[in-house]
Amino acid sequence: MGSCLLARARHRPHLYPPPRQSFVSYRGVFEVGYQIFVMNADGSNQTAVSSSYGDDTEPAWSSDGTRIAFTNAPRPMGPPPYPPPTSYIIVRQIGSLHQALPAPTPTLDSDPTWSPDDTRIAFTSQNEGYDQIYVMDANGSNLGNLTNNPAGDFQPAWSPDGTKIAFTSERDGDPEIYVMDATSLNQTRLTNNPAQDFRPAWSPDGTKIAFASDRDGNSEIYVMNADGSNVINLTNNPASDSDPAWSPDGTKIAFATNRDGNSEIYVMDANGANPTNLTNYPGTDKQPNWQRMPGSLTPPVMP
């Protein structure tokens, strides 16, 4: 009988480079102001990816890791009188100068956050004269107000499965963390503290929310369950800690702190252990945001 040779290919997992971080830095050029930088997860290879005239802040990576949305606030040029301040949302393809959103409108827009399928962006807008959470398509069309509350709602954060948006609200007299359904828009308060709670950030599996709070006398990074229970202080440091951002695998949290005398980007384990300075720059570094990696997010359930 003849023989048969069978070749069996081994399954080889996809290999992706480690995720990068974006952050905001002021490096001494007044005309440029704050810029968006990108660095490796260990703090190496810090590279500017924005160079607008004015301040570029609040970077947010798209879920596919190819684009960054951020806020641009132009600085007035020439002698006064100056026009009213404006800020608007820009989407930039990494490695390109392409800006995908329309020209600025005379309002203050900020705090962009992507939906998990990258089709929409939630953000803060003063389009009606006070901070509200808005949503638009990723190309800047189909603008809609989600919160419709005159007290002030800001800093939205889309949940990994796309069903909820956490945000900060002052409707109870001080900043608290709220969450709303992305479809019905039912809004629920998660924190209830006379101090300031702000900057919510979802864990990649959607079970926890990190946030900043000054309830212990200075700004610290806290974490709680997604329903607001089991609040834990992660940083416990006399300096100011803020701007938490989870790593794609949920094992680390990056944050901004002035514990070295100026604002730097640190990273710590998700339980608060092993804080490490990543930026080590004498200027101001803040607002870290991790690049998402393929397969790192819960499959979105989009409305």
NORBELQUI-V485322 format. One record per residue. N is the residue number from 1. RES is the residue in one letter. PHI is phi in radians with two decimals (999 if undefined). Layout:
N:RES:PHI  N:RES:PHI
This chain:
1:M:999  2:G:-1.28  3:S:-1.83  4:C:-2.15  5:L:-1.73  6:L:-1.97  7:A:-1.70  8:R:-1.98  9:A:-1.36  10:R:-1.32  11:H:-1.33  12:R:-1.97  13:P:-1.16  14:H:-1.14  15:L:-1.89  16:Y:-1.99  17:P:-1.16  18:P:-1.02  19:P:-1.14  20:R:-1.74  21:Q:-2.07  22:S:-1.84  23:F:-2.76  24:V:-1.82  25:S:-2.50  26:Y:-1.89  27:R:-2.09  28:G:1.59  29:V:-1.85  30:F:-1.07  31:E:-1.10  32:V:-1.49  33:G:1.33  34:Y:-1.23  35:Q:-2.16  36:I:-1.54  37:F:-1.99  38:V:-2.14  39:M:-2.49  40:N:-1.19  41:A:-1.09  42:D:-1.62  43:G:1.64  44:S:-1.42  45:N:1.00  46:Q:-1.36  47:T:-2.33  48:A:-1.27  49:V:-2.08  50:S:-2.39  51:S:-2.63  52:S:-1.24  53:Y:-1.31  54:G:2.10  55:D:-1.87  56:D:-1.80  57:T:-2.45  58:E:0.98  59:P:-1.22  60:A:-2.49  61:W:-1.27  62:S:-1.19  63:S:-1.13  64:D:-1.48  65:G:1.30  66:T:-1.86  67:R:-2.34  68:I:-2.20  69:A:-1.62  70:F:-2.71  71:T:-1.70  72:N:-2.04  73:A:-2.05  74:P:-1.07  75:R:-1.60  76:P:-1.12  77:M:-2.00  78:G:1.41  79:P:-1.35  80:P:-1.22  81:P:-1.37  82:Y:-1.74  83:P:-1.22  84:P:-1.01  85:P:-1.12  86:T:-2.34  87:S:-2.61  88:Y:-2.63  89:I:-1.67  90:I:-2.04  91:V:-2.02  92:R:-2.16  93:Q:-1.25  94:I:-1.09  95:G:1.51  96:S:-2.41  97:L:-1.66  98:H:-1.15  99:Q:-1.95  100:A:-1.51  101:L:-1.78  102:P:-1.12  103:A:-1.09  104:P:-1.11  105:T:-1.90  106:P:-1.32  107:T:-2.59  108:L:-2.06  109:D:-2.01  110:S:-2.84  111:D:0.99  112:P:-1.21  113:T:-2.53  114:W:-1.47  115:S:-1.21  116:P:-1.05  117:D:-1.63  118:D:1.14  119:T:-1.59  120:R:-2.39  121:I:-2.30  122:A:-1.62  123:F:-2.82  124:T:-1.64  125:S:-2.46  126:Q:-1.78  127:N:-1.02  128:E:-1.87  129:G:1.77  130:Y:-2.62  131:D:-1.13  132:Q:-2.43  133:I:-1.57  134:Y:-1.98  135:V:-2.39  136:M:-2.56  137:D:-1.14  138:A:-1.13  139:N:-1.68  140:G:1.63  141:S:-1.65  142:N:0.97  143:L:-1.29  144:G:-2.57  145:N:-1.52  146:L:-1.64  147:T:-1.74  148:N:0.87  149:N:-2.37  150:P:-1.34  151:A:-1.29  152:G:2.03  153:D:-2.17  154:F:-2.78  155:Q:0.99  156:P:-1.22  157:A:-2.49  158:W:-1.37  159:S:-1.21  160:P:-1.07  161:D:-1.60  162:G:1.42  163:T:-1.59  164:K:-2.40  165:I:-2.29  166:A:-1.50  167:F:-2.80  168:T:-1.75  169:S:-2.38  170:E:-1.86  171:R:-1.18  172:D:-1.79  173:G:1.75  174:D:-2.60  175:P:-1.11  176:E:-2.28  177:I:-1.57  178:Y:-2.08  179:V:-2.42  180:M:-2.33  181:D:-1.23  182:A:-1.26  183:T:-1.78  184:S:-1.39  185:L:1.15  186:N:-1.05  187:Q:-2.00  188:T:-2.26  189:R:-1.40  190:L:-1.75  191:T:-1.93  192:N:-2.57  193:N:-2.49  194:P:-1.20  195:A:-1.44  196:Q:-1.74  197:D:-2.00  198:F:-2.77  199:R:0.99  200:P:-1.20  201:A:-2.54  202:W:-1.33  203:S:-1.22  204:P:-1.04  205:D:-1.57  206:G:1.34  207:T:-1.59  208:K:-2.36  209:I:-2.28  210:A:-1.55  211:F:-2.77  212:A:-1.80  213:S:-2.69  214:D:-1.86  215:R:-1.13  216:D:-1.78  217:G:1.82  218:N:-2.60  219:S:-1.21  220:E:-2.26  221:I:-1.63  222:Y:-2.05  223:V:-2.38  224:M:-2.52  225:N:-1.13  226:A:-1.13  227:D:-1.66  228:G:1.64  229:S:-1.52  230:N:0.99  231:V:-1.37  232:I:-2.27  233:N:-1.40  234:L:-1.64  235:T:-1.74  236:N:0.80  237:N:-2.34  238:P:-1.20  239:A:-1.39  240:S:-1.72  241:D:-2.06  242:S:-2.74  243:D:1.01  244:P:-1.20  245:A:-2.59  246:W:-1.38  247:S:-1.24  248:P:-1.02  249:D:-1.61  250:G:1.37  251:T:-1.62  252:K:-2.29  253:I:-2.30  254:A:-1.54  255:F:-2.80  256:A:-1.77  257:T:-2.63  258:N:-1.89  259:R:-1.16  260:D:-1.78  261:G:1.76  262:N:-2.52  263:S:-1.28  264:E:-2.26  265:I:-1.61  266:Y:-1.96  267:V:-2.30  268:M:-2.42  269:D:-1.09  270:A:-1.11  271:N:-1.67  272:G:1.68  273:A:-1.40  274:N:1.00  275:P:-1.17  276:T:-2.37  277:N:-1.33  278:L:-1.71  279:T:-1.64  280:N:0.84  281:Y:-2.25  282:P:-1.28  283:G:-1.49  284:T:-2.06  285:D:-2.07  286:K:-2.78  287:Q:0.94  288:P:-1.22  289:N:-2.69  290:W:-1.47  291:Q:-1.23  292:R:-1.37  293:M:-1.96  294:P:-0.96  295:G:1.41  296:S:-1.52  297:L:-1.92  298:T:-1.07  299:P:-0.95  300:P:-1.23  301:V:-2.02  302:M:-1.60  303:P:-1.20
